[in-house]
């Protein structure tokens, strides 16, 4: 056994009582704190000449992100292979629920995650997309499936909804409970335009969204339809996303009713007032939503946490929908701008879209 392997520490260690112990090898450090957990920061203590350790209070069950603060420097846990990618990296740990949360790995039939690289004529580049296929999917025997295009946030990439959102496990568990219809979930890279951190977000987001819109319609949807048994009509094609991806889904979905029949937005960078008329004027007032064949075209599902920094922006957009009598579902929930909220929302959205396919 190599010295490197012998030197490895068990960290984090999740205990049965939901406390978590951290161990960090840092012989020259002066101070180490665990930050980002849903408790107070945890100050580690030096156990010997090299090892720092500490144990949290009991944590709520769920999937939590954290990072190390070592002498003022932000780092991930070197002993933890579960990494949350964002503009800055964090580590992740899971405290099991009793009963298990929908995002947890349970003993049910499992679907598959496929990573594809396709050529985008829009960007003249090679692009990545993740696709979830439900349990039992076969390219020779499966009937055409509904398709959800699921978009990530500004700091994320195409892997976010599986690596952090665990949408594949959520779908597996909901399918095992007969709460949703089997569907493909397509998770593209929402940054056809490279992020420029020196650029104003709204300026970047608008140009990036227009590029994504063209790529989605002209490159990605045809690619998915060539690779998978997917429904070709708008009735069984949906789009949703979180934060930046929520804003993208509102603009793209509402602008293309012949492509998408249902649109969702989670903690969205919702359209500004200057964009309302162009986006909403073409939408006719409709009766309140109800499942079944009478479901109006372009139904909307919008949710935001009461502690989210984008709440006011979402509330202004909701006021416009109400003023114009545009049918929608509005969900104001507890929580902030985080994955605790978005894992809950994707489960609700999958259930909601599946209900729209059921006979009344």
N, C-alpha and C positions, 0 to 999 in steps of 0.2 A: 504494500500500500504506500502511495506517495505521501510525502510530507504535506502536500497541499490538501489531500483528502483527509489526513489525520487532523489537520488544523481546522476543519469545518466545524461550525457550531450549529446547534439546533435553535433556530430563530426564524420566525416566531413559534412559540409552543402554546397551543390553545388548550386550556384545561377544561375539564368537564363542567366546572362551575362558571365557565365563560370568561374567566380571567386569562390574560395572555402574558407570557414571559418573553422578554427580548434579551438577546445576548450579542454583544458586539465586541470584536477584537480590535482594540485601538490603544496600543500602549502609550502613545504620545499625546492622546487627547486630554484636554482640560475639562471639557463639559460635553455631555451627550444627552439630548432630549428627543423623545418620540413625539412627533407632532402629527396632527391631522385626524386623529381618532375622535369618535363622538364622546370623549371624556376630556378632562384637563390634560395638558401636556404632561408626559411622564419623564421625570428626571432620572436617568440611570445613575447607578453608583458603581464605583470601581471595586470589583470583587477580588482581584489580585493584580499582579503587575501588568496584565494585558487585557483582561476581560471585564467589560462593563455589563451590568445586568439590572433588570427591573421588571416588576409585574404590575399590570394594571388592576384597577377595580373590575368588577364584572361588567362586561360590555354587552350591549344589545346584540341579539343574533343578527347575522347579515354579513354582507361582503363589504369590508372596510378598507379604505386607502390610508396610507400613512407614509411618513418619511422621517429620516434622521436629521437632526440639527447638531452637527459636530463642530464645536468652536466657531459657530456662525456660518458654517457651510452646509447647504442642503444636499443630502445624499440618499440613495436608496439602500435598503437592507442588503448587504452583500451575501447573506445566507438564504435569502428568499428569492426563488426563481419566478414568483408570480408578480409581474411588473405591469403597472398601469401606465400606458403611454399617454402623454398630453404634451403641451408645450414644454413642461418640465415633467420628469418621471417621478412616480411614486411606487411604493410597494403595496401589495394587497394581501389581506388575510381574511379568512372566512370563519365566522363563528356559527356553527350549525344551529338551525332552528328546530324546535320540537312543537308541532310537526315541522318538516322541512319547508323552507321557502320555495316558491315556484322556480327561483333561479338555481336551486341546488341540484346536484347530481343525484338522482334517485333511480330505483330499480324499475324502470319503465322502458318500453321500446324507444330507441333513440334514432333520430335522424342523422344526417351527415352534413358536414361543412365542406364546401368545395372552394378552393382558391383558383381563380382564373386570371390569366393575363390576356387582354384583348387590345387590338390596335384601334386607337381613336383617330378617326379622320379629322375630327373637330380640333384636336390639339396636336395632331401629327406626332403622337407619342404612344408608348405602351402604358396601359393602365391596368390596375388591379381591381378585382371585385370578388367579394365573398358571396356564396350562394348557399342557403340552407335548403335541403330537401327533406321532407318529412319521412318518418319510418315507413319502410316498405316501398319507397319510390323506385320505380323501374322505368327506364326509357322505352321499354317495349310493351309493358302492360298497364302502366298508369294512365288514367284519363287526364286530360288537360287540367292543370291546377290553377287556382287563383294566384296572383303574384303581388307581393308587397315590396315596394321599393323603400328601403329604410335608410335614412340619412343621418350622419353623425354631426357633431358640433365642431366649432372653429379649431379647437386645440387637438382634435382627434384625427384618426385616419380610418381606413376601411375596416380595420380589425376591431374597432372600439365596441361595436355592438355584440361581438362574441367574447372578446377578451374581458371586457368590463361589464357590459350589459347582460351577458349570458342569455341572449335572446333564444339561442338554440335549445337551451335547457328549459326556458320558460315555455317555448312552443311544445317541446316533448311532453312536459308535465300537463299542460292544458289539453293536449290531444289525448293523453291517457285518461283524463277526466271527462272526455267527450264535450269539452266546452268550446272548442274551436274547430273550424274546418281545415283539413290539410291544405297547406299552401307553400309556395316557394317564397323565400325571403331573400331579397337581393340587396346587398350592402356595398355600394360603390364607394370609391374615394371621392369625397365631396370637395376636393381641392384641385380641380383641373388647372387653376391658376396658383402658382406657388405662393405660399404665405410670405408676406412682406411685413415684418413686425414694426417697421418704421412708418407704415402707411395707415391712415385712418381706417378703422374697422369697417364702417359703413360704406366707404368708398371702395375698399377691397371687396366686401361682401357682395355689392351690387354687380361689379364686373365679373366676379367669380361665379355668381349665381346664373348670370346670362350665359356664360360659357358652359356651365353644368347643364343648363336647360337644353342647349343645342346638342351636347354630347349624349345626354340621356335619351332624347327623342330619336336622334339620327344614328347613334352608334351602339349604346348599351342595350336598349330594348330590342332592337333587331338581333343583337348578339345572343341575348338570353333566349329569345324565341327560337333561334337556330340550335341552341344547345339543349333546351329543356322542353318538356311537354307543358307549355304554359298557355293560359287563356289569352286569346288575342283581343277580346273586346274589353271596353272600358268597364263594364259591369263587374268584372272580376279582376280588375287591376287597381291597386291603391298606392298611396304615397304618404309617408309621414317621416318625421325626424325630430331631433332635439336641438334647441338653441339655434345656431346658425342653420342647421338642417331643418328645423321647424319653419324658419323663414323661407328657406328654399322650397320646402314642400307646399307652403301656402301660395307662393308666387307661381310655381310650376304647375301644381295641381289645379288651382282655380283658373289658370289661363288656358288649360287644355282639357276641357270636359269630355272631348272625344277620346281621350287617352286614359284619364283617371276618374273613377266614379266616387271615390271616397278620399278625403284629405284629412290628415292629422297634423297637429303641431304641439310639441311638448316644450314648455318653457321657451317659446319661440322668440327669435329676433323678428317680431311681427312687423308687417308693413307700416311705414310712417304715413302721416296724413297726406303728404304730397303724392303718395302712391295709391291712396284709397280709391279714387274715382276710376282710374284706369283698370284697377283690379276688380272692383266690386260693381261698377255700373252695369257690366254685362250680365250680372247674376240677377235673376228674377226673384221677387219675393215668393216664398213657398210655405206650405203648411209645416207645422212642427214635425220633427222626425218620428217615424215609427218603423219597426222592422217589417220586412216583407216586400212584395212586389210594388207597393205604393211608395217605397222609399224614394224621395226626390233626388234628382241628379245633384251631384257635387255636395253630398253631405259633409259636414265639418265636425271634427272632434278636436277640441282645443283644451289644454290643461296647463296649469301653472301653480307653483307652490306659493303660499302666502308670504314666505320669506325670500322669494326670488327677486333678484335685482331687476329682472325684466317684467315684473308683475304690472307696473303702471302702463308700460307699453302694450301689454296684452289686454289690459282692461280698456284702454282707449280703442283698440281694435274691436273688442267685443261690443262696446257701445255702438260702433259703426254698424256692426252686423245687426244689432237689435233695431237701430234706427231705420235701417234699410229693409228690415223684416226678412233677413236671410237666415234660413234654418241652420242651426248649429247646436252642438252640445258643448257646454262650458263647464269645466271641472276645476274649481278652486280647492286645492288640497293643502294639507300641512306640508312643510318642507321647503327647501331652498332650491338652488340651482345645482343639483347633484344627481348621482346615479340611483340613490335610494328612491327618488321620485320617478325617474325615467324607467326603471325596471317595473314599477307599478303601472305606469302609463302604458307601456307596450303590451302588458298583459290585458289591460282594459281595452286597448285599441284592437288587438287581435280578436277578442271576444265580440266586440261591437261590430266589426266588419263581418265576422262569421254569422252573426245574427241577421245581418242584412240579406244573406243568401238563403235563409230559411223561409219556407212558405208561412204566410200569416195564419 
